[in-house]
Amino acid sequence: MTSLVVVLGLSIAAAIGAPTVARVVLSLAIAWALVELALRTKLAPRVQSLARDHRAALVLLAIVPTLVLARRADVIAEGEGLFELGPRLEDRLRLASAIQIAPPLVTSDRPQSFFVRAEGARAVRVSFESAEPIEATSLGHGVFRVELDPRAAGLTDRAPGTITATLDVDAAHHARTLAFESPLAHPRRPQVSPDGRVCAPSEETDTLFLGAPTSLTPHDVGDGPVACAHVSSDVIAVAQRYEPSLAFFDAAAQPLGLLETGDGAVAMDASTDLLAIARAGAARELVLVRLSSDETAEGIAIEGTPLRAAIDRIPLEGIAIDVALAGGDAVVTTRSPARIEVRAIDRAAPRDRSRELVMPASALAVSPDGAHIVIATTAFDPEARDNLGNHFVEDQLVWLDRETLAPLRVDATARRTDRQDHAGDADRGIGPSALAFDAEGRLFVAFTGSSELAVFDDHAPTRWLDLSDRMFGPSGVAIVGQRVIVTSAIDGGALVIDARTLAILEGQALAPSNDTLLREHPEQLRIRLGERSFWEATRAGASCASCHPGGSSDGEAHNIGGRVLAPTLDVRGLAGTAPYLRDGSYPHLGDLHDVAMLEYRGYRAPIGDRRAMLDAYLSAQPLPSSHAPRDVVREQSGLDAFFRAGCDRCHAPPAFTTLARYPLHTVFPDHPGEPALSLDVPALRNLREQAPYLFDGRAGTLGDVIDRENEANRHGDTRGLTDAQRADLVFFLETL
């Protein structure tokens, strides 16, 4: 009788198109009821005979509805959330242990903060394999913070793979296995001296490449070099992200001296006697360093060099992206808010001006005569109005008058060619990442997304050079005489190109080749190819990096899916926090591949399993270091307020998320959003640089999140906190 019930139930389920497990079960229940009803009528003998004597026939009859349901298995699995069940359970089980540490990733290239949850513990020490134990700082409520410097711990030369973290909690030892990543060289921002010497920093490997354009050699420098400049014939300055000093080296990369300017450097430009350093993180500012070789000049003596330096600091509202010097001005581009700012270097007679942008500038250059500024961006509007197009991205170069910041010319670079195979497809001029003028005023542009170099000339048609046979993703460009130096952070290579003919003269590998990685470190090859997929242009003329530059957020709103105007999420440091996206609909980080396939018509070049490669790349991206000032007393007070308000119920340490989802109206009952929308509980790490906040970006600050945008008091009981407690809560959240 059971076989008859199953056949009938499957047939009913297949006939009504059951998209959920519940409906399949309901169909079986209906079949059971029908069979039971038949057994109580005159049909009972026939039903019993069918079930007893024709079992083989029933099995054959079951094949058709079973095949129909099998074809709908993906629909059923998606409806039931089964696709995300595996990764979510794995991450939840890891965070459910009594003694936990997060994030589950150690990387060799930067200082990192980990949190340990050990309720009731008095003291915690953490050892990363053979490194010396690190005393954790107790913040209360069983939460401890651990600061790891891989350089001091001797982890910079370790091979990628896994690493064991031993947690000494009071007198007990607990071993936890974490992923370990060791990034490859990523040469960026090449700079050329007047006599033709090149420097190019690699932040990920703490390396400075120096030498002639065709023979660059690596040298170990400070922690996180982001930019270099030749300040004299034999002195090179290097700005660093993770050390508070501007470092000076001689032509052979021997250290000369340090000048304390603050950590968090992101960009630098230089003239004959001036350095302009843009800082992000805790201190958003422009640092101007005036150099002099006159021993009697005012300023700080830089030990080990014949230089003296005077420092001026100019606050910035947004997060700096790039900086360029232009005559008596320093030009800075920022995100959150997207803006271009011109700051007068002569502070005695300042004439500062700024312009709002729709989307932040991805690259910046100033013409040789200083009259024009050129920015690369994904959207431009003279009125800086929000673009309501679904995931709208249109790469373009904008020429601005330096004095007025009025737009003079706008060139959309995403070009359609005869290779397009669908209306709207693009395969040229995508992802402009570096701009450089030569002495004649020609603008050279490196396009990471389409692997091209273009030359814009007011006196001749634009010329294009396809670099894809020699290099993927050019991301840096510099001019020396009639030679162009192009570097790729993704491939780890450099090319020398004739500026007149655009002929490739010579190339150099600054990181292991794909073939070498395939033989020796296949996981690093997967990460490299995942990084390529992240930056590579889709057929629609956009890439993941168009909105998530370097894995971060452009800080602006996009009309995602044509449904809601929402700010872009930062995708760094998300490993071990499945599911993903605001509604938690993606079980794996690699499912970002679906956006490219469904929204942007996929890619042109086949590269194996892109989904797995994207997952490998994104899983290897660590959280950015916060550069936040430490005040343990305020952090303890802020964490206490965090627990008082019940924030830990959804954002539980150490990952600061429970990996749960909640219907929108249970958290924000007064919000007019979609009634069926569920929100993923995000991890709260790296909040300082992720404004605007909340799923629709309506909160400009963290203070707005816990106060103005929590009128119903369901997003934590923040109404029960005093003003001082709310201030300390915001302080604590910004340190995460």
N, C-alpha and C positions, 0 to 999 in steps of 0.2 A: 504493500500500500504506500510505503514511503516513496518508492520510485515514481508512482503515479502522481503523488503530490508535488514532487520536485519538477517533473516534466510539465505539469499544468502551471505550476508557479512560475517557472522560467518563461513559459510561453506568454503568460499574462504580463510579466515584467518586460519582455521584449516587445510586446504589442503596444504597451503604453509608453515606451521609451523611457524607462526608469533611469533618471540621472543620479540617483543617490542610493546608498545602501539601505536606507530606511524604506524606500519604495520597493526595493527587491524583497526585503523581509515582509512588507505588507502584501506583496503579490503572492508569496509563499503562504501567508496566513489565509488569504482569500482562497487559494487552491485547497488548503486543508479543510476550510469550512465547506467548500463546495463538495469535496469528496465525502466528508462526514454527512452532509445533507443527503447526498445520493445514496449512501449506505442505509438511510432510514426510509427509503422509498422502494418502489418496485424495481428500480434499477440496480439494487444491491447485488444480485447474483452476477450481472454482467460486469459491474465494477470489480467485484472480487475475482472474477475469471480473468479480466484484463490485467489486473495487478499480479495474478498468480501465474498465468500461462503465457503472457506475452512480454516478459521482461526485456528480452532482446530488442523487440520492436520499440519498447519505451525508451531504451537507451539510444536507439537510432533517432527517435523523435526528439530527444533532448539535444541532439547535436545542433540543429538549426537555431533554436533560441539561445543556446550557449554561445554560438559564434556571433550572433547579433549582439549579445551583451558584452562579449569580449571586445568587439569593435568599439564599444562605448566605454571600455574600461577607463580610458584616460579622462573622459567626462565625469565618470563616477568618482575616480580618484581625486580629481580636482575639486569636485563639489564637496567631498568629504575631508579635504585637506590632507589626503594621504601622501601626496608628493612631498610635503614638508615635514611629515611625521618623523622620518629617519633623522635628518640633521637637527631638527628641533629637540628630539629626545636625546640625541648625543650631546648637544650643548647643555641641555637642562640637567642631564645626569652629571656632567662635569661640574656644574655649578651647585649641584645639590649636596655634595659631600660636606661633611662637617667643617673641614678645613679646606678653604678654597683660595686660589690666587688667580688674578686676571690682570691684563689680558693674557691669552694663551700663546703669545708670540714674543720671542726675543730677537732683536736684530742688532747687527754689529755696528751700525752706522750712526747711532745717536744715543744720548742719554734717555732713559725711559723710567716712567713711574709705574709701579705695580701696586695693587691693593690686595691685601690678605684679609679674609674674614675668618676669625677664630673666636667665637663667642666664649666669654669667660676667661680668655687668656690674659696673662699679665705681661708677657714679653714674647716677641717673635723675632727670630733671625732667619734670614734666607741665604742659602748658598746656591750659586749657579755652578754646579759640578765642582771643578777644582778651585774656583775663585774663593777668595776669603769671604766668610759670612758677613752679611750686611745687617746691621741693627735696624729694625723697622721702627717707625715712629707711630706711637699709639694715638689715634684720633678719638678713641672712645667707642662704646657700643660694639666692642669686638672687632673694630676696623683698624687696620694698620697700613701705613704707606711705606713702600720700599723704593729707594732711589738707586737705579743701576746705571753706572757709567761703564760701558763695554770696554773702553780704552783702559781704564784703571783696572778692570777685572781680567784683562788679558784675553778677551773674547774676539778681538778684531780679526785674527787670522784663523778662526775656527771654521771648519767646513760646514755648509748648510746641512740641515737634517733636523734632529731633535736634540733637546737638552733637558737634563734633569734638574729641577729646582727642589732642594731639600728645605722644608719648612720646619724649623726648630721652634715648636710651640711649647713654652715652658720647658718641660724636660723630655717631651716626646718628639720624635722625628717623623715627618710625613713627606714622602717623595711624590712629586708631580711632574709629569712629562709635558714639556712645552715645545712648540715648533721653534726652530732657530733658522734665521735667514742671514745670509752674507751677500749684500748686493754687489753687482759688478760695477765697473767704472762707467760713469755717466758724464762724459766731458760736455760742459756747457759754457756759454758766454765767452768765446775766445776773444782775447784782446791782443792788439799788435803795438809794439813800440815803434818809434820813428825809424829805428834802424832795422826793422823787419823781424824782431823776435816775437814769438807768440807765447801767451800763457792761457791756459784753460783749466778751470777748477772742476773737480769731480766731488761733489758734496758727499755722495754715498760711500766713497772709499777714502775720504780725507786726503785726496791727492791733488797736486797741482802739476799739470803737464806743461813743460817748458822746453823751449828750443827753437830751432828753425822750423818753418812751416811744414817741411817734409820729414823732420826727425824730432818729434816731441818725445820727451822722456818723463816718466812719472817721478814725483818727489812727495814724500810724506810731509804734510803740513798740519795745521790745527784741526779742530773738530768742526766739521761741516763747512768747508770753504764754499762760498756761493758766488764770489766775484773777485776778480783780480785787476790790477792796474799797474802800468809802468809809470812810476812817479819820477823817475830819473833814469839815466842811462844804465845804472847799476843797482837800482832799488825797485822792488816790486811790493805793492801793498795787497794784502789778502783780507777780505771781509769774511767773517765766520758767523754761522747760525747758532752754534752751540757753545761758543766761548765769548766772553765779554770784551775781547780785545781785537783791535785791528793789528794784524801781524805784518811785519816787514821782513823781506828776504833779499839776499843779493841775487845776482844773475845765475848763480849755481844752486839756488834754492836753500842756501845756508841761512839760518835764522839770524836776524839782526836785532830786532827789538819789538816791543809790544806797546800799543797805545790803547788805554781803556776807553772804549766807546759804547759798550753795552752789547749783550748778545741779541739774537733775533734778527741779524742782518739778512736781508733778502735780495738786495741789489746795490750796485755801486757804480758811479761814474767818476771820471777824473779829468782835470785839465792840468796845465803846467804846474800850478801851485795850490790846487784845491781838490779835495775828495768829497763827494756827496754820497752818504750811506743811508739807505732807506731801511728802517727797522720796523718789524711787526711783532706780534706777540704782546707781552705785558706792556711794553713801551712803544707806542705807535708814534714814531717821530722821524724827522729828517735830521741827520747829523752832518754838519758841515765841518770839515777838517782843513784848516788853512796851514799849508806847509811852508817852511822857510829854512834855508841853509845858513841864515845869518844867526850866529851864536848870541847876538845881542837882542834878537827879536823877542817880543813877548810870546809867552806860550809855554808848553810843556816840552822838556827835552826828552826825545825818544832815545832811550839808552841803546847803545850799539849802532846808532846811525848819526850822521851829522845834521839831523833834522830837528826842528822844533815845530810844535803844532799848537794851534789855537782852535778850540772847539766851540761851535755854536749849535744849539739844538732848537728845532722848530717842531712843535706838536702837529700831528696829523690826526684827523678824525677817523679816516678809514684805514683798512689794512693795506699796507703798501705792496705794490706789485713790481714797479720798475721806477728808475730814476735816470734823468739825463741832464747834463749841464748845457746851458745855452746862453752865452754871453754873461749878463749879470743876473741870470735866473737859474733856478733849479726846477725842473719839470718832474712831477711825480704823478704816477697813476695809482689808483686805489680801487679796492672793492669793499662793499658793505660800509659806505655807499660807493657805487661806481662813479668815479670822478676823475678828472684830470685837473691837477693843481699846478699853478706856476707861482713859485715862491721867490721873492726878490732876495738875492744873496746879501745885498747891502741893507742890513736891518735898520740903518739910520734913516733911510728914505725908502721904506717898503712900498711896493705896489703889487700886492698879491692879487691874483685872480684865479677863478676856478670855473669849471663847466661840468654839469651833471651829464652822465652818460646812461644810455639804456642798459647796456651790458659793459662790464669792465674791459679795459684794453689788455689784450694778450701780449702786445709788443709795442715798443716805443722807440722813436728816433727823431733827431733834430737835424735839419738841413745844414750843410756846411756854412752857410751865411747866417745861420741862427734865426732866420725869418720865419721858418715853417716848422711845425711839429707834425709828425705822422704817427698815427696809432693804428693798430690792427684790432678789430673787434668783431663780434658775431651779430651785431645789430646796431644801427645808428639812426637816431631821429633828432632833428634840430631842437625839438621841444622836450626830448628825453621822456617821451610817453611810453608806458608799458606796451610791449608787443603781445597781443592776445592770440597769435597764431600757435597752433599745437606744436610744442617743442621747436619754435621758430629759431633757425640758425641760418645766417647768411654771412659768410666771411667777407669782410670788406676792409679797405684801407681808407682812412679819413685824413685829409690834409687840413690842418688848422693854422690860422694866423697866430703867431706866437704872442703878439701884443694884445689881440682882442679875443683869441680863442674862437673866432668865427670860422665855420667850416668853409673851405675854399673849393674842395673837390672830394667826391666820394666815389671810390671804385669798388664795385662788387667783384671779388676775385674768383669766386666759385664759378668756374666756366663750364658751359656745355660744349661737348665736342661730338664729332661724328662717331665716337665709340659708345654714346649713350644708347641704351636699349629700352628705355621707358620714359615717358613724358616726365620732365622734371629731374631726370638723372643728371649728376654732375661728376666729373672725375678730374678736375683741374683747379688749382688755386685754393686748396682746402687746408685749413689749420695754419694760418700764418703765425709763426712763433718767434721769428727773429728778423730785425730790420737793420740795415746798415747803409749809409751813404758813402759813396766814394768822393774824391776831391772834385770831380766834375759835376756833382749833384745828381748822379744816377742812384736810384734806390734799389738795393739788392734785398730780396725777400726770400726767406726759407720757409717752405710750406711742409709742416710735419705730416699732416694728414694725407697729402698726395705725393710726398717724396719728390719735391720739385724745388728748383731755384728759379726765380724770375727777376728780370731787370726792368724797372720802370724808368723810362727816359722821356723827358718832355720834348726831345728833338727826334725821337725815333719810335717805331712801334715797340710794344712790350715784347721781350724775348723770354722764352721758357726753356728750361733744361730739365729733362726727366732724369732723376738720379736713382731710380728704383733698381737699376741693374748693379749699382755700386754701393748704395746706402739706403736704408729705410729711415724715414722720419728725421730729416735734417732739422736741428733745433737751435743752432748757433751759427752766426755768420760775422765775419770781420774782413776788412779790406786792408791789404798792404801793397801799395803801388798798383800794379796791374794784375795782382793775384788776389783771389777770394779764398778765404779759409772757411770751410763749412764743417761743423761737427754734428754728430748725432749722439744724443744721450742714450737713445734706445739701443742702437747697434754698438755704441762705444767705438766709433771710428771718426776719422777726419779725412777730408778731401781738399786738394789744392786745385783751383780752377782758374783758367785764364779769363780775366775780366772782359777782354775784348771779344774773344771768339767763343767763350763759354765751353771751351774744350777742357776735359778733366786731365790734369797734368800728372797727378800722383795721388795715391791714397795710403792711409796708414791705419792699422787696427790698434786701438788703444785698450781693447778688452778682448777676451777670448772669442773666437769665431763660433758660429753655430755648429759647425762640424766638430770642433773641439768640445763644446758643451755636450753635444749628443753622445760623445764617447765617454766623457769624464764626469759631467754633472747634468744629466738629463733634466732634473727638476729645475735647474736654473735656466735651461733652454725653454722649458714650458713657461716659466715666469717671463722671460724675454719676449716670447711670442704672444703671451697674454698682454704684455705692455704694448706691443705693436698693435694688437687688435683694439686696445683701448684708445690709441691715438689714430688708428687708420680710418680714413674716410669711408663712409658708406656710400651707396649709390645715390642717396638723397643729398649728399654734400655735407654731412655732419659726422661727428665721431663722439664717442663717450667723453673725450677730453674737451669737446666744444663747450660742455656745461660743467664738467668736472675737471678743470685743468690740474694735471698732476695728481688726480684723485681727490682734490679738494672740492670746494663749491665755488661757483662764480658769484654767489651771494645774491643772486637775483631771482625773480619769479618767472616761471614758465607755465604756460597753459597746458599742463600735462594731460595727455589723453583727450584734450578738448573739453575737460570737465571742470578743472579747478586750477586757479592761478596759485601755484605753490612754489616756495623757494627750493633751490637745488640742495640735495643732501651731500654731505661730505662722505666719501666712501672709504676713507682710510680708517684702519683700526677696527674693522667690523668682524674680523675672524672670530668664530665661536659665539656669534650672537644671532643665529638663525631664528625666525625667518627675517626677510628683508623687504624693503620698500615701506612706504608709510602705512600701507594696509596689510603688511606682512604676507603678501601674496607670492613672494619668491622664496623658495626654500634654500637656494644656493646663491652665492655671490655671482657665480658664472651665469645665472639667469638674466643678468643684464644684457646678455647676448640676444635675448628675446626682443628687447627694445629695438636693437639694431635691425633685427630681421622683420619685425612686425611694423615698426614705425618708419624705418629708413630704407626698406627694400634690400637689406643685406649688403654683403661686400662683393667686390669684383674678384679678388684673388682668393683661391682656396688655401687654407692653412690648417688642414687637419681638423681636430676637434676644438674649435674656438671656445666653446662653452667651458671645457675643462681648462683651457689655457687662461681664459679670463678669470676663472675661479682661482687658479694657482697664483696669478699676478695680484689680484685683489686680496687674497688671503695672506699674502706676504707683505702687505702695506701696513706698517706700524702706525700707531697714533703719533701725530706730531707732538714734539715736546712743548709743554705749555708756556715755558719762560715765566710762569707766574711767580710773584714774590711769595715767599713762605713766611707765614705767621701762624705757628702751631696753635697758639691760644685761640685765634679767630677761627682757624679751621675746626678746632674741637667744638667751639661754640656753634659754628655753622652746621657741623654734622649733627650736633645735638638738636638743633632746630629742624634739621632734615628728618630725624626720627620723631620728634614731637609732632610734626605736621603729617606724619604717616607716609612720607614720600617713599620710604623703604619698602612699602607694601607692593609697589610696582617697579621701583628702581632700586632693587636690593643690591647692596655691595656683595662681592667686589666688582662685578661687571656693571653694576648700577642699572640693571634691567632684570626682570623675571622672565623675559622672552614670551610674555603673554600678549594677547590682543583683547581689546575692549571695544564695545560699540561706542560710537562717537557720543551719543547722548547720555551715556552713563557717566562720562567724564565732563562733558560740556553740554549740559541739558538745555542751555539757552542759546546754543549755536544753531543757525539755520541751515546746517549742512545736510547731506544726504542721510536719511534715517537709517539706511542699511549699511552705512559705512562703518567699518571697524578699523581701529587704529592699532598699529604695532607699538609696543612699549619700547622706545629707543634707549640705547645706552647713553649715559650722560657725560661720557668722556669728551674732551676737546670742545666744550661749549663756548669757550671764550671767542672762538673765531667762526661760530656758526650762526650768527644773527642773519636775518630775522628768525624768530622762533615760532614754535607750534606748527602743526601740519599745514596750515595755510599762510604762515608767515605774518600773522596779524600782530605779533608781539615784537616790538623793536629791540627790547632789552630783556634780560632775565628778571629784572624788577617788574616789568610789565607782566611776565608770565605768572608770577606768584601773587600779583596784586590786581592790576586792572583787568586782566583776562581770566580771572578766577572768581567771578562774581557769585557763582553758585557754591563756591568753596568745596567742590568735589575733586578738583585737581590738587589734592593735598589740603589739609586743614590749615591753610596759611592765615586765615582770619584769627586763629588762636595764637598767633605769634605777635610779639611786640615789634615795634619798628626796628629796634636794635637787633633782635633775632632775625628779622627778615633781611637786614643788611648783611649780617654774618652768613646767612644762608646763601645769599648771592655771592659773597666772597668765596665761600667754600665751593660752590658750583663752578666758579671761574678758575679754580685751581685744578679741577679734574682734567 
